[in-house]
Amino acid sequence: MPTSVTDSCRLCGAPIDAQDARRRLCSICDDYAQHVALHSNKGLERIVGELQNQPLFREPARRGH
């Protein structure tokens, strides 16, 4: 049974399912943010905030993953 779309990813703007709504990240952006957080030894929310403000991330996100 498919889940309904309730929100959009806060990094790329892609629609996300209700099961992903807790972090408000699509599965691709969530995996990427976790990877960066692990390698930088920073918290996930801090990394997401930094990624939201980087023009290098936002431009490719507009075209899709």
KEVOMI-420179 format. One record per atom (N, C-alpha, C): x, y, z; residue in one letter. Coordinates in steps of 0.2 Angstrom, whole numbers, plus 5000, padded with zeros to 4 digits. Example, Ala and Ser with C-alpha at 12.3 -4.5 7.8 and 13.67 -1.06 7.14 Angstrom:
506649725039A/506249785039A/506649845039A/506449895035S/506849955036S/506450005039S/
// end
This chain:
500449945000M/500050005000M/500450065000M/500450114995P/500850174995P/500650225000P/501150255002T/501050305007T/500950375004T/500550415007S/500450485004S/500950535004S/501050574999V/501550625000V/501250685004V/501650705009T/501450755014T/501850815014T/502450815012D/502950865012D/503450865007D/503950915007S/504450915002S/505150915006S/505650885003C/506350885005C/506550955006C/506850965012R/507051035014R/507751055010R/508051005007L/508651025003L/508551024996L/508250974993C/508150974986C/507450994983C/506950994988G/506251004986G/505850954983G/506150894983A/505750834980A/505250814985A/504650784983P/504150764987P/504350704991P/504150704998I/504350645002I/503750615005I/503850555006D/503250515009D/503250525016D/502650505019A/502550515026A/503050485031A/503350425028Q/503850395032Q/504450425033Q/504650475028D/505250515028D/505150585031D/504550595034A/504350665036A/504650685042A/504950645046R/505250655052R/505850705051R/506250695047R/506850735046R/506750785040R/506150775036R/506050815031R/506550815025R/506850755024L/507350745019L/507150685015L/507250695008C/507150635004C/507650585005C/507550525003S/508050465005S/508750485002S/508850514996I/509450524994I/509850584998I/509450634999C/509750695003C/509950665010C/509550625013D/509650595020D/510250555020D/510350515015D/510950475015D/511550515014D/511550565010Y/512050615008Y/512250655015Y/511750685018A/511850715024A/512150675030A/511950615030Q/512250565035Q/512950555034Q/513150545027H/513850535025H/514250595027H/514050655025V/514450715027V/514550715034V/513950705038A/514050715045A/514450665048A/514550605046L/514950555049L/515650575047L/515850595041H/516550615039H/516750685042H/516250725044S/516450785047S/516450795055S/516150735057N/516050735065N/515650795067N/515150815063K/514650865066K/513950825066K/513550855069G/512850835070G/512450835063G/511950795062L/511650795056L/511250855055L/510950885060E/510550945059E/511051005057E/511551005060R/512051065058R/512251055051R/512450995049I/512650985042I/512051005037I/511450985039V/510850995034V/510851075034V/510951115039G/510851185039G/511451215035G/512051185035E/512551205031E/512451185023E/512151135022L/512051115015L/511451155012L/511051175016Q/510451215014Q/510751285011Q/511251305014N/511551375012N/512151375007N/512251315005Q/512851305000Q/512551314993Q/512751364989P/512551364982P/512751304977P/513251274979L/513451214975L/512951154976L/512651154982F/512151094983F/511451114980F/511251184981R/510651204979R/510551204971R/511051224967E/510951224960E/510851154957E/511251104958P/511151034956P/510451004958P/510251024964A/509650994967A/509051024963A/509051084960R/508551104956R/508451064950R/508951034948R/508950984942R/508750914943R/508750904950G/508650834952G/509250794954G/509250744957H/509750704959H/510150674954H/
// end
